[in-house]
Structures are given as C-alpha cells and as structure tokens.
Amino acid sequence: MHQGSCLCGKVEYEYRGEIDEVSMCHCKQCQKAQGSAFVAVAPIRSADFSITRGAEYLKEYRATPGKVRVFCAECGSPLYSARDDLPEAKRLRLGTLDTPITPSKRYHAWVSSKAEWFEFEDGLPCYPQGAPKR
C-alpha cells in the first residue's frame, strides 16, 4: 500500500495497488500547474485510491474540458487528475507520495513542448506527444 499527502498535511490518501509506470509530462498545462519543467505522474486505478483525511480541503480545476485537476485548497499541492471519459483511472502526482516506489517503466511525454531551459540527461525514452498505447 502507498500513502501520500499534500504539503500542509491536511489531505492524506492511500493507494492499494502497484505503481509501476512513471510519466514525466512536459506539456504546457503541466508546466503551469506544477510551476516546473514537467510533472511526474503515474496511472492508478480509481477503485484502489481513497482520501483518508481532509476530503473537505479538495478543490477541482478544469483547464481542459473533460479533465479535472484536484489539489489541496489550503496549500495548493496538486494531488491527481482524472478524465471524465475514464472514471476507472486517475493520474497521481508522485511528488505527494510519502512511500517509496521503484517503477520499471519511466519515460518523458509531450517533449515537443518542453521548457527550453530543460535538458534530457537521464537516457529515458522521450515521446513528442503522449506515450504509445501498450
């Protein structure tokens, strides 16, 4: 089981599943939402994810129709995103994890819109848009 929380600690969650894939998304929306060159996210099953404390602090924002970004209204920590057409899945913001992970699949996505000041030096696969479907 994995546990995580926001910066102020008012929101806590748990995920009862494996986290084996990490995408570093470089799209402009993720850059804006994170205030960084990219966001590290993992696909997770909604059924295995639960907010264990502080659900009243959750706030949603829709920058794109059909996609919600969920964050702590107190400290602003982004927690996950979800698409309306895929209710069975979420994309967990990995910076909020409090437990370690050792994913076997890691890659960069949407590198066609990467920040001009960021350089890839980790040797991971890079995809101009999203990763290819498996």
BELPEDA-V646236 format. One record per residue. N is the residue number from 1. RES is the residue in one letter. NEAR is the number of other C-alpha atoms within 8 Angstrom. Layout:
n=N res=RES near=NEAR
n=N res=RES near=NEAR
//
This chain:
n=1 res=M near=7
n=2 res=H near=11
n=3 res=Q near=11
n=4 res=G near=11
n=5 res=S near=12
n=6 res=C near=14
n=7 res=L near=8
n=8 res=C near=7
n=9 res=G near=7
n=10 res=K near=11
n=11 res=V near=15
n=12 res=E near=13
n=13 res=Y near=12
n=14 res=E near=12
n=15 res=Y near=10
n=16 res=R near=8
n=17 res=G near=9
n=18 res=E near=5
n=19 res=I near=11
n=20 res=D near=10
n=21 res=E near=10
n=22 res=V near=13
n=23 res=S near=12
n=24 res=M near=12
n=25 res=C near=13
n=26 res=H near=17
n=27 res=C near=13
n=28 res=K near=8
n=29 res=Q near=7
n=30 res=C near=11
n=31 res=Q near=13
n=32 res=K near=8
n=33 res=A near=7
n=34 res=Q near=10
n=35 res=G near=6
n=36 res=S near=7
n=37 res=A near=10
n=38 res=F near=12
n=39 res=V near=13
n=40 res=A near=11
n=41 res=V near=12
n=42 res=A near=13
n=43 res=P near=11
n=44 res=I near=12
n=45 res=R near=10
n=46 res=S near=10
n=47 res=A near=6
n=48 res=D near=9
n=49 res=F near=11
n=50 res=S near=9
n=51 res=I near=10
n=52 res=T near=9
n=53 res=R near=8
n=54 res=G near=10
n=55 res=A near=8
n=56 res=E near=4
n=57 res=Y near=10
n=58 res=L near=11
n=59 res=K near=8
n=60 res=E near=8
n=61 res=Y near=7
n=62 res=R near=9
n=63 res=A near=8
n=64 res=T near=6
n=65 res=P near=5
n=66 res=G near=8
n=67 res=K near=11
n=68 res=V near=13
n=69 res=R near=13
n=70 res=V near=12
n=71 res=F near=12
n=72 res=C near=15
n=73 res=A near=9
n=74 res=E near=7
n=75 res=C near=8
n=76 res=G near=8
n=77 res=S near=10
n=78 res=P near=13
n=79 res=L near=12
n=80 res=Y near=11
n=81 res=S near=11
n=82 res=A near=12
n=83 res=R near=11
n=84 res=D near=8
n=85 res=D near=5
n=86 res=L near=7
n=87 res=P near=9
n=88 res=E near=7
n=89 res=A near=11
n=90 res=K near=13
n=91 res=R near=11
n=92 res=L near=11
n=93 res=R near=13
n=94 res=L near=8
n=95 res=G near=5
n=96 res=T near=12
n=97 res=L near=11
n=98 res=D near=8
n=99 res=T near=7
n=100 res=P near=6
n=101 res=I near=6
n=102 res=T near=6
n=103 res=P near=9
n=104 res=S near=6
n=105 res=K near=7
n=106 res=R near=11
n=107 res=Y near=12
n=108 res=H near=14
n=109 res=A near=15
n=110 res=W near=13
n=111 res=V near=13
n=112 res=S near=9
n=113 res=S near=9
n=114 res=K near=12
n=115 res=A near=7
n=116 res=E near=5
n=117 res=W near=4
n=118 res=F near=7
n=119 res=E near=5
n=120 res=F near=5
n=121 res=E near=4
n=122 res=D near=4
n=123 res=G near=5
n=124 res=L near=7
n=125 res=P near=7
n=126 res=C near=8
n=127 res=Y near=12
n=128 res=P near=9
n=129 res=Q near=8
n=130 res=G near=7
n=131 res=A near=8
n=132 res=P near=4
n=133 res=K near=3
n=134 res=R near=2
//
